[in-house]
Amino acid sequence: MRSWVIGLLAAALMCTACGSRDEAAPSTSSPRASTPAAASSPSSSDNPGTAAAEHEGKPKIVFLGDSLTAGLGLSEDEAYPIVLQRRLQKEGLPYDVVNAGVSGDTSAGGLSRLEWALDGDVRVLVVALGGNDALRGLPPEELKRNLAEIIRRAQARHITVVLAGMEAPPNYGRDYAVAFHRVYPALAKEYHVALVPFLLQGVGGVARLNQRDGIHPTAEGARIVADNVWTILAPIVERRAS
């Protein structure tokens, strides 16, 4: 990614950190776990058992992430995992999406709730973590260790993993940014997992595709993020569905 885009993204990240304590602090809130029924039918939120019954038996694709995945600032059906749910339905692919995004989550937070996220018949796990690790300047070695453990636990259950890359802002220096960047392709190579090189490709640093905080995508931006993921995800789900 070009340096000017990283600079814009960094400024937005720091604005977000200064403007929202909740986003910068570890989150204790529940993930936004969504299925198409839960997203489109008010009655299903009143009676969760109804939604569960409607989707019982379908394999799941779980998106384990932070506020970018949760769809902070968007309606539930605008978050990129739910955009992908509609794409799956359009293509006739029999999967239910679980949006396990939690605002403010780091890779350590994602690891701590992994057992919950992998409950049920999960076939694919999309791991989209690291933005908050970078924002806090956490060691890239710690990021790599946490993501590796998430991948290992998922693969032990025969779950296909897709890893979504993230970039660090330049605030902590070039060495940190380079070390952070290298975590994702290194893990993809070591564990033979598919890699989305940069989750926010085409969106990060583009003002019209981001909300006023400059970091969280608009509905249009979220659709581009969904396209980024779909490019890698589509051949996997098509193969697993056959």
Backbone as CSV, one residue per row, in Angstrom:
resi,resn,N_x,N_y,N_z,CA_x,CA_y,CA_z,C_x,C_y,C_z
1,MET,0.854,-1.192,0.000,0.000,0.000,0.000,0.884,1.234,0.000
2,ARG,0.516,2.236,-0.777,1.325,3.427,-0.889,1.406,4.163,0.442
3,SER,2.564,4.844,0.630,2.822,5.479,1.925,1.787,6.540,2.265
4,TRP,1.298,7.277,1.239,0.315,8.328,1.553,-0.987,7.744,2.047
5,VAL,-1.361,6.569,1.552,-2.572,5.920,2.043,-2.376,5.476,3.486
6,ILE,-1.187,4.920,3.780,-0.892,4.509,5.154,-0.945,5.706,6.080
7,GLY,-0.417,6.854,5.603,-0.441,8.060,6.428,-1.850,8.508,6.756
8,LEU,-2.726,8.503,5.751,-4.120,8.871,5.983,-4.791,7.910,6.945
9,LEU,-4.518,6.633,6.740,-5.098,5.620,7.608,-4.615,5.790,9.031
10,ALA,-3.334,6.112,9.182,-2.770,6.316,10.522,-3.435,7.481,11.222
11,ALA,-3.601,8.580,10.480,-4.240,9.750,11.083,-5.645,9.426,11.533
12,ALA,-6.357,8.670,10.716,-7.725,8.286,11.063,-7.735,7.380,12.285
13,LEU,-6.792,6.464,12.326,-6.710,5.566,13.478,-6.476,6.347,14.765
14,MET,-5.566,7.311,14.710,-5.256,8.068,15.911,-6.437,8.946,16.314
15,CYS,-7.164,9.480,15.310,-8.376,10.257,15.601,-9.389,9.396,16.321
16,THR,-9.551,8.169,15.830,-10.506,7.245,16.435,-10.101,6.933,17.859
17,ALA,-8.803,6.715,18.081,-8.312,6.375,19.421,-8.561,7.512,20.388
18,CYS,-8.317,8.753,19.916,-8.488,9.900,20.807,-9.959,10.198,21.049
19,GLY,-10.794,9.893,20.058,-12.196,10.282,20.149,-13.089,9.277,20.803
20,SER,-12.609,8.030,20.990,-13.491,6.990,21.524,-12.743,6.060,22.447
21,ARG,-12.952,6.200,23.728,-12.330,5.301,24.689,-12.817,3.879,24.515
22,ASP,-14.087,3.725,24.193,-14.641,2.384,24.059,-13.953,1.606,22.955
23,GLU,-13.587,2.277,21.864,-12.953,1.579,20.758,-11.523,1.219,21.104
24,ALA,-10.841,2.054,21.888,-9.438,1.798,22.189,-9.273,0.822,23.333
25,ALA,-10.288,0.650,24.152,-10.179,-0.237,25.300,-10.637,-1.631,24.946
26,PRO,-10.124,-2.662,25.676,-10.593,-4.014,25.405,-12.091,-4.103,25.580
27,SER,-12.737,-4.778,24.664,-14.198,-4.832,24.687,-14.697,-6.013,25.493
28,THR,-15.754,-5.774,26.252,-16.392,-6.869,26.981,-17.783,-7.126,26.435
29,SER,-18.113,-6.445,25.320,-19.443,-6.620,24.754,-19.534,-7.919,23.984
30,SER,-20.758,-8.342,23.715,-20.968,-9.569,22.969,-20.727,-9.328,21.494
31,PRO,-20.269,-10.353,20.761,-20.080,-10.198,19.328,-21.409,-9.961,18.642
32,ARG,-21.333,-9.322,17.485,-22.528,-9.157,16.663,-22.660,-10.420,15.829
33,ALA,-23.315,-11.399,16.367,-23.484,-12.684,15.677,-24.773,-12.628,14.887
34,SER,-24.668,-12.758,13.566,-25.821,-12.517,12.715,-26.012,-13.609,11.691
35,THR,-27.271,-13.900,11.414,-27.648,-14.725,10.278,-28.588,-13.889,9.442
36,PRO,-28.893,-14.286,8.201,-29.815,-13.479,7.401,-31.158,-13.291,8.071
37,ALA,-31.656,-14.291,8.750,-32.950,-14.160,9.415,-32.878,-13.137,10.523
38,ALA,-31.796,-13.197,11.292,-31.647,-12.253,12.397,-31.505,-10.838,11.872
39,ALA,-30.865,-10.689,10.710,-30.638,-9.356,10.163,-31.892,-8.774,9.533
40,SER,-32.748,-9.619,8.975,-33.856,-9.087,8.197,-35.205,-9.181,8.886
41,SER,-35.298,-9.979,9.935,-36.602,-10.194,10.556,-36.601,-9.735,12.004
42,PRO,-37.339,-8.648,12.324,-37.378,-8.171,13.706,-37.855,-9.243,14.669
43,SER,-38.756,-10.110,14.246,-39.302,-11.100,15.162,-38.247,-12.100,15.601
44,SER,-37.228,-12.347,14.763,-36.207,-13.314,15.137,-35.360,-12.802,16.286
45,SER,-35.209,-11.448,16.408,-34.431,-10.917,17.520,-35.208,-11.041,18.819
46,ASP,-36.553,-11.018,18.718,-37.372,-11.206,19.910,-37.363,-12.664,20.353
47,ASN,-37.199,-13.557,19.415,-37.194,-14.981,19.722,-36.019,-15.649,19.020
48,PRO,-34.802,-15.619,19.630,-33.616,-16.162,18.988,-33.781,-17.614,18.576
49,GLY,-34.587,-18.362,19.295,-34.779,-19.763,18.962,-35.392,-19.944,17.584
50,THR,-36.227,-18.969,17.169,-36.845,-19.038,15.844,-35.792,-18.979,14.755
51,ALA,-34.861,-18.023,14.873,-33.793,-17.889,13.879,-32.926,-19.127,13.868
52,ALA,-32.621,-19.657,15.048,-31.776,-20.848,15.128,-32.442,-22.025,14.441
53,ALA,-33.749,-22.154,14.647,-34.471,-23.272,14.035,-34.494,-23.150,12.521
54,GLU,-34.646,-21.902,12.033,-34.715,-21.687,10.592,-33.417,-22.070,9.901
55,HIS,-32.285,-21.953,10.605,-30.985,-22.155,9.977,-30.281,-23.407,10.473
56,GLU,-30.973,-24.193,11.263,-30.376,-25.416,11.774,-30.003,-26.341,10.616
57,GLY,-28.806,-26.881,10.662,-28.384,-27.830,9.642,-27.495,-27.228,8.576
58,LYS,-27.477,-25.906,8.419,-26.607,-25.281,7.441,-25.203,-25.108,8.018
59,PRO,-24.166,-25.396,7.216,-22.808,-25.133,7.693,-22.569,-23.631,7.821
60,LYS,-21.605,-23.273,8.654,-21.375,-21.860,8.970,-20.037,-21.370,8.413
61,ILE,-20.025,-20.088,8.097,-18.795,-19.341,7.867,-18.731,-18.282,8.952
62,VAL,-17.705,-18.320,9.784,-17.570,-17.391,10.905,-16.544,-16.315,10.566
63,PHE,-16.912,-15.070,10.826,-16.006,-13.939,10.638,-15.579,-13.446,12.018
64,LEU,-14.338,-13.731,12.381,-13.794,-13.350,13.691,-12.998,-12.063,13.512
65,GLY,-13.528,-10.961,14.048,-12.862,-9.689,13.796,-13.177,-8.631,14.828
66,ASP,-12.871,-7.394,14.461,-13.074,-6.251,15.352,-14.210,-5.377,14.808
67,SER,-14.132,-4.062,15.030,-15.227,-3.179,14.621,-15.408,-3.118,13.111
68,LEU,-14.342,-3.363,12.351,-14.468,-3.381,10.898,-15.388,-4.514,10.455
69,THR,-15.303,-5.629,11.158,-16.153,-6.782,10.871,-17.542,-6.599,11.479
70,ALA,-17.590,-6.081,12.699,-18.878,-5.866,13.364,-19.748,-4.876,12.591
71,GLY,-19.103,-3.979,11.835,-19.868,-2.980,11.085,-20.221,-1.773,11.923
72,LEU,-19.261,-1.306,12.730,-19.504,-0.150,13.591,-19.996,1.037,12.762
73,GLY,-21.106,1.630,13.194,-21.665,2.790,12.508,-22.592,2.446,11.355
74,LEU,-22.750,1.165,11.075,-23.618,0.719,9.997,-24.813,-0.035,10.565
75,SER,-25.851,-0.177,9.766,-26.924,-1.078,10.163,-26.397,-2.499,10.049
76,GLU,-27.034,-3.432,10.739,-26.537,-4.802,10.794,-26.388,-5.423,9.414
77,ASP,-27.324,-5.143,8.522,-27.265,-5.792,7.210,-26.301,-5.110,6.247
78,GLU,-25.630,-4.024,6.689,-24.628,-3.372,5.859,-23.206,-3.829,6.166
79,ALA,-22.993,-4.515,7.282,-21.665,-5.016,7.624,-21.200,-5.996,6.554
80,TYR,-19.908,-5.993,6.244,-19.455,-6.782,5.101,-19.730,-8.279,5.221
81,PRO,-19.721,-8.908,6.421,-20.084,-10.329,6.450,-21.509,-10.595,5.974
82,ILE,-22.436,-9.677,6.266,-23.821,-9.885,5.849,-23.984,-9.575,4.360
83,VAL,-23.174,-8.664,3.848,-23.131,-8.460,2.395,-22.705,-9.770,1.722
84,LEU,-21.733,-10.441,2.329,-21.271,-11.721,1.787,-22.328,-12.813,1.940
85,GLN,-23.132,-12.744,2.998,-24.227,-13.707,3.143,-25.183,-13.609,1.958
86,ARG,-25.493,-12.401,1.555,-26.377,-12.226,0.406,-25.715,-12.735,-0.878
87,ARG,-24.414,-12.541,-0.986,-23.690,-13.056,-2.155,-23.748,-14.579,-2.193
88,LEU,-23.575,-15.201,-1.051,-23.661,-16.661,-0.965,-25.038,-17.153,-1.387
89,GLN,-26.068,-16.478,-0.902,-27.430,-16.854,-1.264,-27.657,-16.702,-2.763
90,LYS,-27.167,-15.612,-3.325,-27.332,-15.365,-4.760,-26.658,-16.456,-5.582
91,GLU,-25.510,-16.937,-5.102,-24.765,-17.974,-5.813,-25.280,-19.379,-5.502
92,GLY,-26.286,-19.469,-4.637,-26.854,-20.764,-4.293,-25.948,-21.621,-3.437
93,LEU,-25.088,-20.974,-2.632,-24.143,-21.700,-1.776,-24.731,-21.813,-0.372
94,PRO,-24.853,-23.040,0.150,-25.634,-23.295,1.371,-24.867,-23.047,2.664
95,TYR,-24.572,-21.783,2.951,-23.853,-21.442,4.175,-24.610,-20.351,4.928
96,ASP,-24.485,-20.380,6.247,-24.920,-19.269,7.076,-23.691,-18.535,7.593
97,VAL,-23.739,-17.221,7.554,-22.650,-16.384,8.051,-22.898,-16.045,9.512
98,VAL,-21.849,-16.122,10.314,-21.879,-15.647,11.699,-20.915,-14.478,11.796
99,ASN,-21.438,-13.305,12.109,-20.603,-12.124,12.267,-20.126,-12.062,13.720
100,ALA,-18.927,-12.567,13.958,-18.337,-12.577,15.301,-17.342,-11.432,15.436
101,GLY,-17.781,-10.245,15.038,-16.961,-9.049,15.183,-17.275,-8.330,16.476
102,VAL,-16.235,-7.908,17.192,-16.392,-7.164,18.443,-15.542,-5.902,18.377
103,SER,-16.177,-4.749,18.526,-15.449,-3.490,18.462,-14.369,-3.416,19.539
104,GLY,-13.194,-2.965,19.144,-12.081,-2.804,20.072,-11.259,-4.047,20.294
105,ASP,-11.643,-5.153,19.681,-10.952,-6.415,19.946,-9.566,-6.449,19.325
106,THR,-8.631,-7.029,20.053,-7.293,-7.316,19.554,-7.220,-8.782,19.169
107,SER,-6.060,-9.203,18.697,-5.883,-10.622,18.379,-6.013,-11.474,19.633
108,ALA,-5.560,-10.946,20.774,-5.708,-11.679,22.032,-7.180,-11.832,22.403
109,GLY,-7.968,-10.788,22.188,-9.393,-10.867,22.468,-10.078,-11.883,21.580
110,GLY,-9.705,-11.900,20.307,-10.270,-12.883,19.394,-9.949,-14.304,19.815
111,LEU,-8.712,-14.515,20.244,-8.305,-15.842,20.704,-9.091,-16.253,21.941
112,SER,-9.348,-15.301,22.831,-10.023,-15.624,24.088,-11.471,-16.067,23.886
113,ARG,-12.095,-15.660,22.782,-13.491,-16.036,22.527,-13.634,-17.000,21.350
114,LEU,-12.525,-17.625,20.981,-12.544,-18.502,19.814,-13.462,-19.698,20.014
115,GLU,-13.479,-20.281,21.192,-14.309,-21.469,21.415,-15.779,-21.158,21.174
116,TRP,-16.219,-19.985,21.624,-17.596,-19.576,21.343,-17.814,-19.442,19.847
117,ALA,-16.867,-18.800,19.167,-17.031,-18.527,17.744,-17.098,-19.803,16.910
118,LEU,-16.430,-20.863,17.367,-16.373,-22.097,16.592,-17.439,-23.103,16.995
119,ASP,-18.414,-22.646,17.748,-19.495,-23.540,18.157,-20.366,-23.905,16.956
120,GLY,-20.710,-25.183,16.845,-21.580,-25.629,15.765,-20.796,-26.125,14.560
121,ASP,-21.488,-26.235,13.442,-20.894,-26.800,12.221,-20.198,-25.704,11.422
122,VAL,-19.036,-25.299,11.904,-18.267,-24.250,11.237,-17.353,-24.896,10.191
123,ARG,-17.482,-24.469,8.947,-16.655,-25.012,7.863,-15.511,-24.075,7.497
124,VAL,-15.763,-22.760,7.620,-14.755,-21.768,7.233,-14.675,-20.702,8.323
125,LEU,-13.455,-20.317,8.664,-13.223,-19.232,9.625,-12.424,-18.143,8.918
126,VAL,-13.006,-16.940,8.857,-12.300,-15.784,8.317,-11.775,-14.981,9.505
127,VAL,-10.459,-14.865,9.610,-9.826,-14.170,10.734,-9.411,-12.781,10.260
128,ALA,-10.059,-11.754,10.812,-9.813,-10.364,10.406,-9.475,-9.539,11.638
129,LEU,-8.319,-9.813,12.211,-7.876,-9.162,13.446,-6.498,-8.526,13.238
130,GLY,-6.208,-7.542,14.072,-4.884,-6.931,14.034,-4.906,-5.416,14.022
131,GLY,-6.013,-4.814,13.589,-6.071,-3.362,13.539,-5.856,-2.708,14.885
132,ASN,-6.464,-3.273,15.926,-6.310,-2.690,17.264,-4.967,-3.036,17.887
133,ASP,-4.370,-4.161,17.497,-2.994,-4.456,17.915,-2.065,-3.360,17.406
134,ALA,-2.238,-2.985,16.133,-1.397,-1.951,15.530,-1.648,-0.602,16.180
135,LEU,-2.914,-0.284,16.431,-3.270,0.991,17.032,-2.605,1.168,18.389
136,ARG,-2.485,0.081,19.125,-1.887,0.141,20.465,-0.383,-0.097,20.452
137,GLY,0.163,-0.383,19.282,1.597,-0.624,19.200,2.021,-1.916,19.863
138,LEU,1.130,-2.914,19.888,1.474,-4.195,20.490,2.507,-4.907,19.629
139,PRO,3.371,-5.718,20.233,4.453,-6.350,19.477,3.928,-7.243,18.353
140,PRO,4.495,-7.129,17.156,4.098,-8.017,16.062,4.268,-9.495,16.417
141,GLU,5.233,-9.792,17.275,5.428,-11.186,17.692,4.216,-11.700,18.461
142,GLU,3.605,-10.813,19.241,2.404,-11.187,19.992,1.231,-11.401,19.041
143,LEU,1.092,-10.519,18.058,0.059,-10.677,17.036,0.221,-12.021,16.335
144,LYS,1.445,-12.314,15.933,1.701,-13.562,15.212,1.381,-14.774,16.074
145,ARG,1.746,-14.717,17.342,1.497,-15.840,18.248,-0.008,-16.071,18.425
146,ASN,-0.756,-15.000,18.610,-2.204,-15.134,18.802,-2.895,-15.650,17.543
147,LEU,-2.546,-15.083,16.394,-3.163,-15.526,15.148,-2.794,-16.967,14.830
148,ALA,-1.557,-17.341,15.115,-1.129,-18.723,14.874,-1.943,-19.696,15.716
149,GLU,-2.208,-19.323,16.956,-2.983,-20.203,17.824,-4.426,-20.318,17.345
150,ILE,-4.991,-19.207,16.872,-6.338,-19.256,16.304,-6.371,-20.202,15.107
151,ILE,-5.390,-20.080,14.240,-5.332,-20.934,13.046,-5.176,-22.395,13.446
152,ARG,-4.277,-22.675,14.374,-4.029,-24.070,14.781,-5.282,-24.699,15.373
153,ARG,-5.966,-23.960,16.228,-7.178,-24.522,16.852,-8.272,-24.773,15.822
154,ALA,-8.408,-23.866,14.866,-9.418,-24.060,13.824,-9.051,-25.248,12.942
155,GLN,-7.805,-25.344,12.545,-7.388,-26.449,11.682,-7.489,-27.795,12.389
156,ALA,-7.316,-27.794,13.711,-7.479,-29.040,14.467,-8.908,-29.556,14.375
157,ARG,-9.841,-28.652,14.085,-11.245,-29.033,13.906,-11.592,-29.220,12.425
158,HIS,-10.587,-29.208,11.581,-10.767,-29.370,10.132,-11.572,-28.222,9.531
159,ILE,-11.369,-27.036,10.089,-12.009,-25.826,9.579,-11.031,-25.117,8.652
160,THR,-11.507,-24.734,7.476,-10.678,-23.976,6.542,-10.557,-22.533,7.022
161,VAL,-9.334,-22.018,7.046,-9.088,-20.668,7.554,-8.726,-19.727,6.411
162,VAL,-9.337,-18.545,6.436,-8.951,-17.439,5.559,-8.429,-16.328,6.462
163,LEU,-7.233,-15.847,6.177,-6.609,-14.805,6.991,-6.665,-13.486,6.237
164,ALA,-7.208,-12.449,6.883,-7.306,-11.121,6.272,-6.211,-10.227,6.836
165,GLY,-5.371,-9.708,5.962,-4.253,-8.882,6.393,-4.656,-7.474,6.768
166,MET,-3.841,-6.866,7.618,-4.030,-5.488,8.052,-2.659,-4.809,8.028
167,GLU,-2.648,-3.491,7.894,-1.411,-2.723,7.902,-1.342,-1.869,9.162
168,ALA,-0.122,-1.632,9.636,0.080,-0.782,10.803,0.303,0.659,10.368
169,PRO,-0.191,1.634,11.144,0.114,3.033,10.848,1.600,3.303,11.108
170,PRO,2.149,4.364,10.519,3.585,4.607,10.636,4.019,5.248,11.952
171,ASN,3.088,5.457,12.872,3.406,6.167,14.112,4.521,5.515,14.923
172,TYR,4.638,4.199,14.814,5.640,3.484,15.601,6.918,3.208,14.817
173,GLY,7.016,3.805,13.634,8.240,3.683,12.856,8.167,2.627,11.777
174,ARG,9.101,2.751,10.822,9.092,1.861,9.664,9.346,0.417,10.063
175,ASP,10.245,0.185,11.006,10.571,-1.195,11.391,9.345,-1.913,11.937
176,TYR,8.572,-1.195,12.749,7.353,-1.794,13.303,6.363,-2.091,12.188
177,ALA,6.159,-1.130,11.279,5.189,-1.312,10.196,5.570,-2.488,9.309
178,VAL,6.850,-2.623,9.012,7.303,-3.730,8.165,7.131,-5.063,8.881
179,ALA,7.527,-5.108,10.159,7.389,-6.350,10.928,5.927,-6.752,11.046
180,PHE,5.054,-5.767,11.241,3.616,-6.040,11.343,3.089,-6.589,10.020
181,HIS,3.456,-5.948,8.937,2.994,-6.376,7.608,3.388,-7.822,7.323
182,ARG,4.585,-8.200,7.724,5.115,-9.530,7.397,4.424,-10.663,8.149
183,VAL,3.723,-10.337,9.220,3.070,-11.380,10.019,2.092,-12.188,9.165
184,TYR,1.296,-11.511,8.374,0.191,-12.177,7.672,0.672,-13.122,6.566
185,PRO,1.521,-12.670,5.645,1.996,-13.634,4.630,2.823,-14.762,5.224
186,ALA,3.541,-14.481,6.310,4.329,-15.541,6.949,3.417,-16.622,7.516
187,LEU,2.340,-16.223,8.176,1.396,-17.200,8.722,0.680,-17.955,7.607
188,ALA,0.306,-17.237,6.557,-0.375,-17.894,5.441,0.509,-18.977,4.835
189,LYS,1.790,-18.681,4.711,2.718,-19.660,4.151,2.949,-20.822,5.102
190,GLU,3.145,-20.519,6.385,3.451,-21.567,7.356,2.298,-22.544,7.540
191,TYR,1.080,-22.008,7.573,-0.080,-22.857,7.865,-0.920,-23.182,6.622
192,HIS,-0.444,-22.759,5.465,-1.121,-23.067,4.195,-2.579,-22.589,4.208
193,VAL,-2.756,-21.326,4.603,-4.093,-20.750,4.610,-4.191,-19.669,3.542
194,ALA,-5.406,-19.449,3.056,-5.644,-18.411,2.052,-5.512,-17.034,2.700
195,LEU,-4.987,-16.087,1.945,-4.715,-14.749,2.476,-5.410,-13.674,1.652
196,VAL,-6.165,-12.820,2.352,-6.630,-11.559,1.778,-5.529,-10.553,2.104
197,PRO,-4.749,-10.095,1.143,-3.551,-9.306,1.471,-3.808,-8.108,2.378
198,PHE,-4.885,-7.359,2.111,-5.214,-6.193,2.935,-6.724,-6.029,2.936
199,LEU,-7.340,-6.195,4.096,-8.795,-6.162,4.216,-9.388,-4.887,3.642
200,LEU,-8.712,-3.740,3.867,-9.246,-2.435,3.480,-8.706,-1.948,2.140
201,GLN,-8.206,-2.845,1.310,-7.699,-2.444,0.005,-8.776,-1.702,-0.783
202,GLY,-8.416,-0.509,-1.284,-9.370,0.279,-2.050,-10.315,1.101,-1.206
203,VAL,-10.224,0.965,0.108,-11.126,1.681,1.024,-10.332,2.552,1.997
204,GLY,-9.263,2.003,2.587,-8.452,2.752,3.541,-7.889,4.015,2.919
205,GLY,-8.112,5.160,3.568,-7.588,6.423,3.074,-8.446,7.099,2.032
206,VAL,-9.567,6.473,1.628,-10.469,7.069,0.633,-11.640,7.697,1.397
207,ALA,-11.649,9.015,1.472,-12.584,9.723,2.350,-14.044,9.360,2.096
208,ARG,-14.451,9.296,0.844,-15.866,9.079,0.538,-16.333,7.668,0.894
209,LEU,-15.376,6.753,1.120,-15.724,5.373,1.448,-15.650,5.089,2.937
210,ASN,-15.373,6.142,3.720,-15.269,5.981,5.162,-16.207,6.941,5.887
211,GLN,-16.598,6.550,7.079,-17.443,7.388,7.910,-16.650,8.603,8.401
212,ARG,-17.280,9.441,9.166,-16.651,10.698,9.593,-15.407,10.472,10.434
213,ASP,-15.298,9.285,11.082,-14.093,9.016,11.877,-12.887,8.703,10.991
214,GLY,-13.126,8.488,9.695,-12.024,8.274,8.768,-11.464,6.873,8.736
215,ILE,-12.026,5.943,9.487,-11.471,4.593,9.537,-12.501,3.508,9.273
216,HIS,-13.724,3.694,9.741,-14.743,2.662,9.561,-15.484,2.894,8.249
217,PRO,-15.560,1.874,7.395,-16.159,2.049,6.076,-17.633,2.443,6.136
218,THR,-18.037,3.195,5.128,-19.453,3.435,4.883,-20.053,2.153,4.320
219,ALA,-21.346,2.185,4.046,-21.988,1.021,3.436,-21.341,0.696,2.089
220,GLU,-21.014,1.731,1.319,-20.337,1.501,0.031,-18.954,0.912,0.248
221,GLY,-18.228,1.438,1.224,-16.907,0.898,1.533,-16.971,-0.538,1.989
222,ALA,-17.997,-0.857,2.782,-18.153,-2.229,3.261,-18.397,-3.193,2.112
223,ARG,-19.073,-2.724,1.076,-19.293,-3.591,-0.094,-17.974,-3.880,-0.815
224,ILE,-17.077,-2.906,-0.827,-15.756,-3.137,-1.430,-14.945,-4.092,-0.577
225,VAL,-15.019,-3.939,0.749,-14.353,-4.889,1.651,-14.890,-6.293,1.393
226,ALA,-16.202,-6.405,1.237,-16.798,-7.713,0.933,-16.232,-8.280,-0.367
227,ASP,-16.045,-7.421,-1.364,-15.460,-7.874,-2.630,-14.031,-8.382,-2.421
228,ASN,-13.266,-7.669,-1.589,-11.894,-8.098,-1.295,-11.871,-9.503,-0.716
229,VAL,-12.785,-9.744,0.214,-12.843,-11.062,0.859,-13.396,-12.114,-0.098
230,TRP,-14.410,-11.738,-0.864,-15.062,-12.688,-1.769,-14.085,-13.257,-2.792
231,THR,-13.162,-12.446,-3.264,-12.177,-12.908,-4.234,-11.434,-14.140,-3.730
232,ILE,-11.134,-14.166,-2.460,-10.402,-15.288,-1.861,-11.356,-16.367,-1.356
233,LEU,-12.494,-15.931,-0.819,-13.432,-16.861,-0.193,-14.196,-17.708,-1.204
234,ALA,-14.572,-17.120,-2.336,-15.454,-17.795,-3.295,-14.961,-19.170,-3.720
235,PRO,-13.705,-19.313,-4.174,-13.278,-20.664,-4.595,-13.252,-21.676,-3.455
236,ILE,-13.068,-21.191,-2.235,-13.044,-22.097,-1.080,-14.428,-22.636,-0.794
237,VAL,-15.414,-21.746,-0.732,-16.771,-22.207,-0.407,-17.367,-23.009,-1.544
238,GLU,-17.029,-22.655,-2.764,-17.516,-23.437,-3.902,-16.949,-24.861,-3.855
239,ARG,-15.681,-24.964,-3.497,-15.051,-26.284,-3.406,-15.629,-27.088,-2.251
240,ARG,-15.822,-26.452,-1.101,-16.327,-27.167,0.065,-17.798,-27.543,-0.081
241,ALA,-18.531,-26.772,-0.902,-19.953,-27.070,-1.089,-20.179,-28.191,-2.090
242,SER,-19.173,-28.502,-2.887,-19.342,-29.497,-3.946,-19.227,-30.920,-3.403
